[in-house]
Amino acid sequence: MPIKIFHTSDIHLGMKFNNYPDQVKSCLSEARFEALERMISTAGDLKADIFVIAGDLFNAIQLAKRDISRAASILNKFEGSCLLVLPGNHDYDNGAIDLWKDFSQNTADNILLLNEERPYNLRDYDLDVTVYPAPCHSKHSTENSLGWIKDEGLTEDEGFHIGIGHGSLEGLSPDMEGNYYYMSMSELGAIPVDLWLMGHTHVNWPTGEKVHNHKIFNAGTPEPDGMDYKGEGSAWFIELMKDKVSAEMVATGNYRFIDDAYLLQNEDDFDRISDRVLKDCPEKKAVRLSLSGNISKEAYDGLGEFYSKLEKELFYLDIEDSKLKIKISDEIISREFREGSFPHEFLKGLMHDEEALQMAYDLLGRD
């Protein structure tokens, strides 16, 4: 009988977003709880048997009790057989963390905290599944938590054997010094479980909306969390059958982050930016634009109106335009500098070199 699994991770409830204005950071923080609500609802619609959070449900081990209680109340709505929560490196468990004590006091009977390095047989939840967790016990570690599985091997229990881990993955995670529970693909592949459900890196992997007969899955983050995140937020819905795995990516995110740089040359470039950032739900987009180049004085004078248009429609807008300049023309030189004056003649002599002309114009100022 197949097992249906909803796989997510790195929800980071309690993330503060302190670099944003108050109203924006409040919405972004709230969006993470809303993403969890949507996933629980979607998992119910898909008739998932197991809901897996592969680490970093919470953003930190110090969290307001109201947020812990709220998270538990959302998870308690899961209608499937069992919901599994693995401590990640942000919400690690070393045996003395109040976070998980408070969490466990508020959770339903079908929610299981995978904070011990041992097999968890899910027969009590009417599932022929044994789970092998690789949890985090501190924020950083040069060693991953797979050692106990290698040493003890898999149990002889019938049914499916599923590994759940949190840490950087070879070829997927930027962890040059190996401080985040680094795991290689070959290391995971050598452990003969039927499936690995991973978390830590905020990238959905493998690529593709539908995947068949893949063994290792990384959930990514369900809600975009910053300008360096280019995706929409997603999770995996996986059907595990005997000798077969079928998985489908599930879109889960609400907000989008766009961080673009543009070299502007004329007013048509404004339309190019508008087409990019105002298409498809601009009210849900946080946008950062880095603008450079030389444009006409008319276009430069219209920047304020252009920025106002974007700001009115977007959720959030941040613009860096210190490298955006007025394109110096004969008309501008003659209008701003007295004919025959040194600045006038000097700038006229640089008309063949646009870069030098711009530098000289900025240094001379106006007389």
Buried (B, 14 or more C-beta within 10 A) or exposed (E): EBBBBBBBBBBBBBBEBEEBEEEBBEBBBEBBBBBBEBBBBBBBEBEBBBBBBBBBBBBBBEBEEEBBBBBBEBBBBBBBBBBBBBBBBBBBBEEEBEBBEBBBEBBEEBBBBBBEBEBBBBEEBEBEBBBBBBBBBEBEBEEBBBEBBEEEEBEEBEBBBBBBBBBBBEEBBEBEEBEBBBBEBEBBEEBEBBBBBBBBBBBBBBEEEEBEEBBBBBBBBBBBBBBEBEBBBBBBBBBBEEEEBBBBBBEBBBBBBBBEEBEBEEEEBBEEBBEBBBEEEBEBBBBBBBBBBBBBBEBBEBBEEBBEEBEEBBBBBBBEBEEBBBBBEEEBBEEBBEEEEEBBEBBBEBEEEEEEBBEBBEEBEEE
